[in-house]
Amino acid sequence: MSLSAYKQTLKTTEPPRSMERRILNQLNARLSLHQAAYDATPEGGARLGILAGGLREALHDNVSLWMEFKTDLSNPGNTLPAEMRANLLSLAIYVERQTGLVLKGQGTIKALIDVNTPIIEALQGQSTEVA
């Protein structure tokens, strides 16, 4: 089976929650590659060089996923309980704000990883569910 056929099969057979968990894990791994260097560097211009080394793309992909979550959570047909949707929407807004700070050489990468990690853990328990 070719790689592209395998990827297509994975897309059609992987439960949505499992896919979300896998993507968040990949994003956390990418963010973690830069976290120590970025967070240890004083705020300002020196951090901007770290952004150019692949961090900017990881941040973009992470915030894009959270924006997708936000869109889905805002959909009137979303079946999650209202309180959970509200909490996740608040996290999505926080991720957007924190990402903006990091892109300006402020904030920390750890804060973004710390948002993703409990979501990954929660999705771990739901990985066999079909949403």
C-alpha positions, 0 to 999 in steps of 0.5 A: 500500500502506498503512503498516500493510500495509507494516509487516506485510509487513516483519515477515513478510519481514525475516530475524530477524537483520536485524530484530535489527540494525535494532532495535539500530540504532534503540535506539542512535540513541535512546540517542545522543540523550541520551548526551552530555548525560547522560554529561557531567553529574555523577552524581546528581540532575541526571541524573534530569532528563535521564531524564525527557526521553525517555531513560527510555523508550529505556533501557526499550526497550533493556533489554527487547530484551536481556531478550528475548535472554536468554530466547531464549539460555536456551532449550534449543532455541537453536542458537548455540554454548554459548560464544557463548550464555554470552557473550551472556547475560553481556552481557544481565546487564551491560545490565540492571545498567548500565541500573539504574545509569543509572536511579539517576543513575549509570553511563554511556549510552556503556557501553550503546551500546558493548555494542550496537555490536559486536552490530550489526556482527556481525549485519551480516555475518549479515543475509542468513542466515535463522535 
